[in-house]
C-alpha cells in the first residue's frame, strides 16, 4: 500500500462497488483517498455552503447538503451556480438563451429567474461538488 500521507485513514479500493446485485471483488488494490484533493481543485478559491430549500432536488441536491463552490470558475451553460440576485443569494442552474441569461431551478414547483438589464446579478461561483451525510 502506497500512502503519501500517513495521517489519512481513509482507504479507497480500485474495484467499483456494485449498487445493485453484489459482485465479488477480485485483486483489489487499496490507496489513500484525500478528500481535499478529490473535492478542492482550487483550494484558495473554494468554499462550502449548506444548501437550503428544494429548488435543486432534480439535480440531486437536497436541503442540508454541503455545496462545494469554486469562485475562480466562470459559469458555463448548464453549470450549477451560487448567485446574488437582487440582494439575495440563490443556487440555480445557469442558462443562456440568445441574449438572455436566466437562473433555472431544478424543481418544477419553481419558476425560472429571467435576468433583465435592470436586475442586479453576481455569480459568486460554480458548484463543483456536493457532500451529503446519511447518518449523523
C-alpha positions as CSV (number, residue, x, y, z in Angstrom):
1,X,0.0,0.0,0.0
2,X,1.5,3.4,-1.1
3,X,0.4,6.1,1.3
4,X,1.5,9.6,0.5
5,X,0.1,10.9,3.9
6,X,0.4,8.8,7.0
7,X,-2.4,10.7,8.8
8,X,-5.1,9.7,6.3
9,X,-7.0,6.7,7.5
10,X,-9.4,6.8,4.5
11,X,-9.0,3.9,2.0
12,X,-10.4,3.5,-1.4
13,X,-10.5,0.3,-3.4
14,X,-9.8,0.3,-7.2
15,X,-12.7,-2.1,-7.7
16,X,-16.0,-0.3,-8.1
17,X,-18.8,-1.3,-5.6
18,X,-22.0,-2.5,-7.2
19,X,-25.1,-0.7,-6.1
20,X,-27.3,-3.4,-7.5
21,X,-26.5,-7.1,-7.3
22,X,-23.3,-7.7,-5.4
23,X,-20.2,-8.6,-7.4
24,X,-17.2,-10.3,-5.8
25,X,-14.1,-8.1,-5.7
26,X,-11.0,-9.6,-7.3
27,X,-7.5,-8.4,-6.8
28,X,-8.4,-5.1,-5.3
29,X,-5.7,-2.5,-4.5
30,X,-6.0,0.0,-1.7
31,X,-4.9,3.6,-2.0
32,X,-5.3,6.6,0.3
33,X,-8.1,8.9,-0.5
34,X,-7.6,12.6,0.2
35,X,-11.0,14.4,0.2
36,X,-9.3,17.8,-0.2
37,X,-7.6,16.6,-3.4
38,X,-10.8,15.0,-4.6
39,X,-13.1,17.9,-4.0
40,X,-11.0,21.0,-4.0
41,X,-9.3,21.7,-7.3
42,X,-8.6,25.4,-6.5
43,X,-8.2,25.3,-2.7
44,X,-7.7,29.1,-2.2
45,X,-10.9,29.9,-4.2
46,X,-13.2,27.1,-2.9
47,X,-15.7,27.4,-0.1
48,X,-18.6,25.3,1.2
49,X,-22.2,26.3,1.8
50,X,-25.1,24.5,3.2
51,X,-28.0,24.1,0.8
52,X,-31.4,25.2,2.0
53,X,-34.7,24.5,0.2
54,X,-35.9,22.3,-2.6
55,X,-35.2,24.2,-5.8
56,X,-32.3,21.9,-6.9
57,X,-33.8,18.5,-6.0
58,X,-34.0,17.3,-9.6
59,X,-30.2,18.0,-9.8
60,X,-29.7,15.7,-6.8
61,X,-29.1,18.5,-4.3
62,X,-31.2,18.4,-1.2
63,X,-31.9,20.6,1.8
64,X,-28.9,20.3,4.2
65,X,-26.4,19.1,1.6
66,X,-23.0,20.8,1.6
67,X,-22.2,22.6,-1.7
68,X,-18.6,22.8,-2.9
69,X,-18.3,26.1,-4.7
70,X,-15.3,27.3,-6.7
71,X,-15.3,31.1,-7.2
72,X,-12.4,31.0,-9.6
73,X,-14.5,29.4,-12.3
74,X,-16.6,31.4,-14.8
75,X,-20.1,29.9,-15.3
76,X,-20.8,28.0,-18.5
77,X,-24.1,26.9,-20.0
78,X,-25.9,24.5,-17.6
79,X,-23.4,24.9,-14.7
80,X,-24.9,25.0,-11.2
81,X,-24.0,28.3,-9.6
82,X,-24.3,30.3,-6.5
83,X,-25.5,33.8,-7.4
84,X,-26.5,37.0,-5.7
85,X,-29.7,38.2,-7.3
86,X,-31.5,41.4,-6.3
87,X,-29.7,41.3,-2.9
88,X,-30.4,37.7,-2.0
89,X,-28.4,34.5,-2.6
90,X,-29.6,31.5,-4.5
91,X,-28.2,28.3,-6.1
92,X,-29.6,27.5,-9.6
93,X,-28.6,26.2,-13.0
94,X,-27.0,28.9,-15.2
95,X,-28.6,29.2,-18.6
96,X,-28.1,31.4,-21.6
97,X,-30.6,31.6,-24.4
98,X,-29.8,34.1,-27.1
99,X,-29.1,37.4,-25.4
100,X,-30.8,36.4,-22.2
101,X,-29.4,34.9,-19.0
102,X,-31.6,33.1,-16.6
103,X,-31.3,31.0,-13.5
104,X,-33.2,27.7,-13.7
105,X,-34.4,25.8,-10.7
106,X,-34.2,22.1,-10.9
107,X,-37.7,21.6,-9.5
108,X,-40.9,22.1,-11.5
109,X,-42.5,23.8,-8.4
110,X,-40.3,26.9,-9.0
111,X,-40.1,29.4,-11.9
112,X,-37.1,30.5,-13.8
113,X,-35.5,33.7,-12.8
114,X,-35.1,35.7,-16.1
115,X,-32.4,38.3,-15.7
116,X,-33.1,41.7,-17.2
117,X,-30.7,44.6,-17.7
118,X,-32.2,46.3,-14.7
119,X,-31.5,43.4,-12.4
120,X,-28.6,43.0,-10.1
121,X,-26.8,39.7,-10.6
122,X,-23.4,38.5,-9.5
123,X,-22.2,34.9,-9.9
124,X,-20.2,34.0,-6.8
125,X,-19.0,30.6,-8.0
126,X,-19.7,27.4,-9.7
127,X,-20.9,24.4,-7.7
128,X,-18.4,21.6,-8.4
129,X,-19.5,19.0,-5.9
130,X,-21.9,18.1,-3.1
131,X,-21.4,16.3,0.2
132,X,-24.3,14.5,1.8
133,X,-24.3,12.5,5.0
134,X,-26.9,9.7,5.6
135,X,-26.2,9.1,9.3
136,X,-25.3,11.6,11.9
